[in-house]
Amino acid sequence: MQFEVTEEERKKAKIPHDLFLVNLINNHILIFVATLGMASSWAWPMLAVPLANCR
């Protein structure tokens, strides 16, 4: 292992990591799939997904 990581640091990193995964799943996957389903009738929501995630 390149870095020495203490158990306290691992515990502190768990919550941000979990939040990142929730954000990844919700914003990038589920919302994209939902707008992809609407794309056949109305394409503008497809453009909103990358714009909303660029902040």
The first five atom37 places (N, CA, C, CB, O) and aatype in JSON, in Angstrom:
{
  "aatype": [12, 5, 13, 6, 19, 16, 6, 6, 6, 1, 11, 11, 0, 11, 9, 14, 8, 3, 10, 13, 10, 19, 2, 10, 9, 2, 2, 8, 9, 10, 9, 13, 19, 0, 16, 10, 7, 12, 0, 15, 15, 17, 0, 17, 14, 12, 10, 0, 19, 14, 10, 0, 2, 4, 1],
  "atom_mask": [
    [1, 1, 1, 1, 1],
    [1, 1, 1, 1, 1],
    [1, 1, 1, 1, 1],
    [1, 1, 1, 1, 1],
    [1, 1, 1, 1, 1],
    [1, 1, 1, 1, 1],
    [1, 1, 1, 1, 1],
    [1, 1, 1, 1, 1],
    [1, 1, 1, 1, 1],
    [1, 1, 1, 1, 1],
    [1, 1, 1, 1, 1],
    [1, 1, 1, 1, 1],
    [1, 1, 1, 1, 1],
    [1, 1, 1, 1, 1],
    [1, 1, 1, 1, 1],
    [1, 1, 1, 1, 1],
    [1, 1, 1, 1, 1],
    [1, 1, 1, 1, 1],
    [1, 1, 1, 1, 1],
    [1, 1, 1, 1, 1],
    [1, 1, 1, 1, 1],
    [1, 1, 1, 1, 1],
    [1, 1, 1, 1, 1],
    [1, 1, 1, 1, 1],
    [1, 1, 1, 1, 1],
    [1, 1, 1, 1, 1],
    [1, 1, 1, 1, 1],
    [1, 1, 1, 1, 1],
    [1, 1, 1, 1, 1],
    [1, 1, 1, 1, 1],
    [1, 1, 1, 1, 1],
    [1, 1, 1, 1, 1],
    [1, 1, 1, 1, 1],
    [1, 1, 1, 1, 1],
    [1, 1, 1, 1, 1],
    [1, 1, 1, 1, 1],
    [1, 1, 1, 0, 1],
    [1, 1, 1, 1, 1],
    [1, 1, 1, 1, 1],
    [1, 1, 1, 1, 1],
    [1, 1, 1, 1, 1],
    [1, 1, 1, 1, 1],
    [1, 1, 1, 1, 1],
    [1, 1, 1, 1, 1],
    [1, 1, 1, 1, 1],
    [1, 1, 1, 1, 1],
    [1, 1, 1, 1, 1],
    [1, 1, 1, 1, 1],
    [1, 1, 1, 1, 1],
    [1, 1, 1, 1, 1],
    [1, 1, 1, 1, 1],
    [1, 1, 1, 1, 1],
    [1, 1, 1, 1, 1],
    [1, 1, 1, 1, 1],
    [1, 1, 1, 1, 1]
  ],
  "atom_positions": [
    [[0.84, -1.17, 0.0], [0.0, 0.0, 0.0], [0.89, 1.24, 0.0], [-0.96, 0.0, 1.21], [1.88, 1.28, 0.72]],
    [[0.54, 2.23, -0.79], [1.37, 3.42, -0.91], [1.2, 4.38, 0.26], [1.05, 4.13, -2.19], [2.16, 5.04, 0.66]],
    [[0.0, 4.47, 0.81], [-0.28, 5.44, 1.87], [-0.69, 4.71, 3.13], [-1.38, 6.43, 1.43], [-1.39, 3.69, 3.1]],
    [[-0.25, 5.25, 4.23], [-0.67, 4.71, 5.52], [-1.98, 5.41, 5.9], [0.43, 4.92, 6.63], [-2.01, 6.63, 6.1]],
    [[-3.04, 4.64, 6.0], [-4.36, 5.19, 6.31], [-4.81, 4.6, 7.64], [-5.4, 4.88, 5.17], [-4.85, 3.38, 7.82]],
    [[-5.14, 5.49, 8.57], [-5.58, 5.01, 9.87], [-7.05, 4.62, 9.82], [-5.35, 6.09, 10.95], [-7.78, 4.97, 8.89]],
    [[-7.47, 3.9, 10.83], [-8.86, 3.47, 10.92], [-9.78, 4.68, 11.08], [-9.05, 2.49, 12.1], [-10.9, 4.67, 10.56]],
    [[-9.34, 5.72, 11.78], [-10.14, 6.94, 11.95], [-10.36, 7.63, 10.62], [-9.44, 7.9, 12.93], [-11.46, 8.11, 10.35]],
    [[-9.34, 7.69, 9.77], [-9.48, 8.29, 8.45], [-10.42, 7.48, 7.57], [-8.11, 8.4, 7.77], [-11.19, 8.05, 6.79]],
    [[-10.38, 6.18, 7.69], [-11.31, 5.33, 6.93], [-12.76, 5.59, 7.33], [-10.98, 3.85, 7.13], [-13.64, 5.65, 6.47]],
    [[-12.99, 5.74, 8.62], [-14.35, 6.02, 9.09], [-14.82, 7.39, 8.62], [-14.41, 5.94, 10.63], [-15.98, 7.54, 8.24]],
    [[-13.93, 8.39, 8.62], [-14.3, 9.72, 8.15], [-14.58, 9.74, 6.66], [-13.19, 10.72, 8.49], [-15.4, 10.53, 6.19]],
    [[-13.93, 8.89, 5.9], [-14.11, 8.86, 4.45], [-15.35, 8.08, 4.03], [-12.88, 8.27, 3.79], [-15.78, 8.2, 2.88]],
    [[-15.92, 7.31, 4.9], [-17.06, 6.46, 4.53], [-18.3, 7.29, 4.17], [-17.39, 5.51, 5.68], [-18.95, 7.0, 3.17]],
    [[-18.64, 8.3, 4.95], [-19.85, 9.1, 4.69], [-19.74, 9.88, 3.38], [-20.1, 10.08, 5.85], [-20.67, 9.81, 2.58]],
    [[-18.64, 10.61, 3.1], [-18.55, 11.28, 1.79], [-18.59, 10.3, 0.62], [-17.28, 12.1, 1.71], [-19.15, 10.61, -0.43]],
    [[-18.0, 9.14, 0.8], [-18.01, 8.13, -0.25], [-19.43, 7.65, -0.52], [-17.11, 6.95, 0.13], [-19.84, 7.5, -1.67]],
    [[-20.19, 7.39, 0.55], [-21.58, 6.96, 0.39], [-22.43, 8.04, -0.26], [-22.17, 6.57, 1.74], [-23.27, 7.75, -1.11]],
    [[-22.22, 9.3, 0.13], [-22.95, 10.4, -0.5], [-22.62, 10.51, -1.98], [-22.63, 11.71, 0.21], [-23.5, 10.77, -2.8]],
    [[-21.38, 10.32, -2.32], [-20.98, 10.35, -3.73], [-21.68, 9.25, -4.52], [-19.46, 10.2, -3.86], [-22.14, 9.49, -5.63]],
    [[-21.76, 8.07, -3.97], [-22.43, 6.97, -4.66], [-23.92, 7.22, -4.83], [-22.21, 5.66, -3.91], [-24.49, 6.9, -5.88]],
    [[-24.55, 7.79, -3.81], [-25.98, 8.12, -3.93], [-26.17, 9.17, -5.02], [-26.55, 8.64, -2.57], [-27.09, 9.05, -5.83]],
    [[-25.31, 10.18, -5.05], [-25.38, 11.21, -6.09], [-25.16, 10.59, -7.46], [-24.34, 12.33, -5.83], [-25.88, 10.92, -8.41]],
    [[-24.2, 9.72, -7.58], [-23.9, 9.08, -8.85], [-25.1, 8.29, -9.36], [-22.69, 8.17, -8.72], [-25.47, 8.38, -10.53]],
    [[-25.69, 7.52, -8.48], [-26.81, 6.68, -8.88], [-28.03, 7.52, -9.21], [-27.15, 5.66, -7.78], [-28.66, 7.33, -10.25]],
    [[-28.38, 8.46, -8.32], [-29.59, 9.27, -8.53], [-29.45, 10.21, -9.71], [-29.92, 10.06, -7.29], [-30.24, 10.13, -10.66]],
    [[-28.49, 11.08, -9.68], [-28.39, 12.14, -10.69], [-27.92, 11.64, -12.05], [-27.46, 13.2, -10.21], [-28.46, 12.04, -13.08]],
    [[-26.94, 10.79, -12.06], [-26.34, 10.44, -13.32], [-26.98, 9.24, -14.0], [-24.9, 10.18, -13.12], [-26.94, 9.13, -15.23]],
    [[-27.54, 8.35, -13.25], [-28.1, 7.15, -13.86], [-29.63, 7.21, -13.92], [-27.66, 5.9, -13.09], [-30.2, 7.12, -15.0]],
    [[-30.28, 7.36, -12.78], [-31.75, 7.32, -12.76], [-32.38, 8.49, -13.49], [-32.25, 7.29, -11.33], [-33.33, 8.31, -14.25]],
    [[-31.86, 9.7, -13.26], [-32.44, 10.86, -13.94], [-32.18, 10.77, -15.44], [-31.86, 12.17, -13.36], [-33.04, 11.14, -16.24]],
    [[-31.0, 10.3, -15.83], [-30.7, 10.15, -17.25], [-31.64, 9.15, -17.9], [-29.25, 9.73, -17.45], [-32.14, 9.39, -19.0]],
    [[-31.88, 8.04, -17.25], [-32.79, 7.02, -17.81], [-34.21, 7.56, -17.89], [-32.75, 5.73, -16.95], [-34.92, 7.29, -18.86]],
    [[-34.63, 8.33, -16.88], [-35.98, 8.91, -16.91], [-36.11, 9.9, -18.07], [-36.3, 9.6, -15.57], [-37.13, 9.9, -18.76]],
    [[-35.11, 10.73, -18.27], [-35.2, 11.69, -19.38], [-35.03, 11.0, -20.72], [-34.14, 12.79, -19.22], [-35.57, 11.46, -21.73]],
    [[-34.31, 9.91, -20.75], [-34.17, 9.15, -21.98], [-35.53, 8.58, -22.39], [-33.15, 8.01, -21.81], [-35.84, 8.51, -23.58]],
    [[-36.33, 8.18, -21.42], [-37.68, 7.69, -21.72], [-38.58, 8.78, -22.26], [0.0, 0.0, 0.0], [-39.49, 8.5, -23.03]],
    [[-38.34, 10.03, -21.86], [-39.13, 11.15, -22.34], [-38.6, 11.71, -23.66], [-39.17, 12.25, -21.3], [-39.27, 12.52, -24.3]],
    [[-37.42, 11.29, -24.08], [-36.77, 11.89, -25.25], [-37.54, 11.63, -26.54], [-35.36, 11.34, -25.39], [-37.45, 12.43, -27.47]],
    [[-38.28, 10.56, -26.6], [-39.01, 10.27, -27.84], [-40.13, 11.29, -28.07], [-39.59, 8.85, -27.79], [-40.48, 11.58, -29.21]],
    [[-40.67, 11.84, -26.99], [-41.75, 12.81, -27.15], [-41.26, 14.25, -27.0], [-42.84, 12.54, -26.14], [-41.85, 15.17, -27.57]],
    [[-40.17, 14.45, -26.24], [-39.71, 15.81, -25.98], [-38.22, 15.74, -25.62], [-40.54, 16.49, -24.83], [-37.87, 15.2, -24.58]],
    [[-37.35, 16.29, -26.46], [-35.9, 16.1, -26.32], [-35.23, 17.08, -25.37], [-35.25, 16.2, -27.66], [-34.09, 16.84, -24.98]],
    [[-35.86, 18.17, -24.98], [-35.2, 19.18, -24.13], [-34.75, 18.66, -22.77], [-36.13, 20.33, -23.93], [-33.7, 19.09, -22.3]],
    [[-35.48, 17.76, -22.11], [-34.97, 17.27, -20.82], [-33.62, 16.56, -20.93], [-35.98, 16.32, -20.2], [-32.84, 16.53, -19.98]],
    [[-33.34, 15.99, -22.1], [-32.04, 15.33, -22.28], [-30.89, 16.33, -22.17], [-31.99, 14.63, -23.65], [-29.81, 15.97, -21.7]],
    [[-31.11, 17.56, -22.58], [-30.07, 18.58, -22.49], [-29.92, 19.12, -21.07], [-30.37, 19.72, -23.44], [-28.87, 19.64, -20.71]],
    [[-30.95, 19.0, -20.28], [-30.91, 19.53, -18.91], [-30.04, 18.68, -17.99], [-32.31, 19.62, -18.35], [-29.5, 19.2, -17.02]],
    [[-29.9, 17.4, -18.27], [-29.13, 16.52, -17.38], [-27.65, 16.92, -17.35], [-29.26, 15.04, -17.83], [-27.13, 17.1, -16.25]],
    [[-26.96, 17.07, -18.47], [-25.56, 17.49, -18.37], [-25.4, 18.91, -17.82], [-24.89, 17.4, -19.72], [-24.43, 19.19, -17.12]],
    [[-26.32, 19.78, -18.14], [-26.23, 21.16, -17.64], [-26.42, 21.21, -16.13], [-27.27, 22.06, -18.34], [-25.74, 21.98, -15.44]],
    [[-27.33, 20.42, -15.6], [-27.58, 20.41, -14.16], [-26.42, 19.79, -13.39], [-28.86, 19.65, -13.86], [-26.2, 20.13, -12.23]],
    [[-25.68, 18.89, -14.01], [-24.58, 18.22, -13.33], [-23.25, 18.92, -13.51], [-24.47, 16.8, -13.81], [-22.23, 18.43, -13.02]],
    [[-23.22, 20.05, -14.21], [-21.96, 20.77, -14.45], [-21.67, 21.82, -13.39], [-21.99, 21.43, -15.81], [-20.7, 22.56, -13.54]],
    [[-22.43, 21.91, -12.38], [-22.21, 22.98, -11.4], [-21.0, 22.81, -10.6], [-23.33, 23.09, -10.51], [-20.7, 23.64, -9.75]]
  ]
}
